[in-house]
Amino acid sequence: MRIAIVAGEPGPAEGQAPDRLAALAQALTGRGHRVELATRASPARLAERTADRVADLPLPHVPVTALYAGRPDAVETGAVLRSTPAWADALAACWLADPPAVVHACGPDAALAALSAARRVPDLPVVVERATDLPGTPDHSPDSATRLRLLRSLLAREADLLVARTRWEAALLRRLGAAYHRVAVVPLPVDVSRFAPTALLGEGNGPPHLLNLDGGRSPEAVPLLAAALRRLPGLVLTVVGGPRTASRGQLRRLPETAHRKVPGLLAAADVLVAVPSRAAGGAAVLEAMACAVPVVAVENGPVSELVVDGVTGLLVPPGRPALLAGTLRDLLSDPASAQALGIAGADRVRALHTWPLAAEHLDALYPAVHPVA
């Protein structure tokens, strides 16, 4: 089957978008599909893209069509969506000449463009994932929340099939108006060749190293972490992402980093402390679990589904810094339990959250929207 993947603008909940696109394309190619990637680029970026590369990631055997369709210099949500009609026109021109069997759109702006383009091409179904993500970065305009809610509702009602990463997201899509039978859960996958166990808690030298990867995506992360750390004297926590503010006291701040560097950050961590936003898909939590790094996560949206409390990690109710501090203190004082959580987390990821498994799920779903004669 020929599948066109349409790549949207990565938002704050999806910092690993290029890696994910490469892995998705390669996994589907491994199932025998002919895959092509349609993305949009500015004229300067067009010259950098070749037939087998997107961003800095090699994509062997996957053609990449970089369409210049007025990609905005700014990536605020409003600017991204305003440029989408021109992108839809460019996609429609490509597909009218040579239509794929199925379009797989990743992200709400890609879904909007793909649906608009596909309606001009006879019998071209559109599969949408990440429909509930935020396209680009928040613009905080007064009516942006209303526009975003209307966009999500439109995608939920118009897509031929919606791929949810968790049951929590599937329920949200149905509340937005998606028919029950048009929502399918494909567990969020992790590249286990890149995210793999290294040292376990207690095997390193020096004090425990705490890591948080939500600083740029969850506004409540830093205040909650700072309040918890005040109850844990002597411990230092590294927060990746968020405003460029200086490190202060027990909080060490690092700017948002390229996703290819995250395995190194996790390899140096003893515990991942996750404070995800409700919009986040939980990728950082699963990547830490894949590395056998114990996870302490604040319950919020899909994370409660990804972490089995007391088995593959520990869950803490939101807004409870004292309880979060106590949970971390107990875990750090019991390396054997921490190691058991890490090992169980790594086993769960390899059993349920790999790219070959995701491709197998998708392989079974595509015929429902494009029956093979």
HELIX and SHEET records of a PDB file:
HELIX    1   1 ALA A   17  GLY A   30  1                                  14    
HELIX    2   2 PRO A   43  LEU A   46  1                                   4    
HELIX    3   3 THR A   77  ARG A   82  1                                   6    
HELIX    4   4 THR A   84  ALA A   97  1                                  14    
HELIX    5   5 PRO A  108  ALA A  118  1                                  11    
HELIX    6   6 SER A  144  GLU A  158  1                                  15    
HELIX    7   7 ARG A  167  ARG A  175  1                                   9    
HELIX    8   8 TYR A  180  ARG A  182  5                                   3    
HELIX    9   9 ALA A  221  LEU A  229  1                                   9    
HELIX   10  10 HIS A  259  LYS A  261  5                                   3    
HELIX   11  11 VAL A  262  ALA A  267  1                                   6    
HELIX   12  12 ALA A  283  ALA A  290  1                                   8    
HELIX   13  13 VAL A  303  LEU A  306  1                                   4    
HELIX   14  14 PRO A  321  LEU A  332  1                                  12    
HELIX   15  15 PRO A  335  LEU A  352  1                                  18    
HELIX   16  16 TRP A  355  VAL A  369  1                                  15    
SHEET    1   A 7 VAL A  64  LEU A  67  0                                        
SHEET    2   A 7 ARG A  34  ARG A  40  1                                        
SHEET    3   A 7 ARG A   2  ALA A   7  1                                        
SHEET    4   A 7 VAL A 102  CYS A 106  1                                        
SHEET    5   A 7 VAL A 126  GLU A 129  1                                        
SHEET    6   A 7 LEU A 161  ALA A 164  1                                        
SHEET    7   A 7 VAL A 183  VAL A 185  1                                        
SHEET    1   B 2 ARG A  53  VAL A  54  0                                        
SHEET    2   B 2 LEU A  57  PRO A  58 -1                                        
SHEET    1   C 6 LEU A 251  LEU A 254  0                                        
SHEET    2   C 6 VAL A 236  VAL A 240  1                                        
SHEET    3   C 6 HIS A 209  ASN A 212  1                                        
SHEET    4   C 6 VAL A 271  ALA A 274  1                                        
SHEET    5   C 6 VAL A 295  VAL A 298  1                                        
SHEET    6   C 6 LEU A 314  VAL A 316  1                                        
END                                                                             
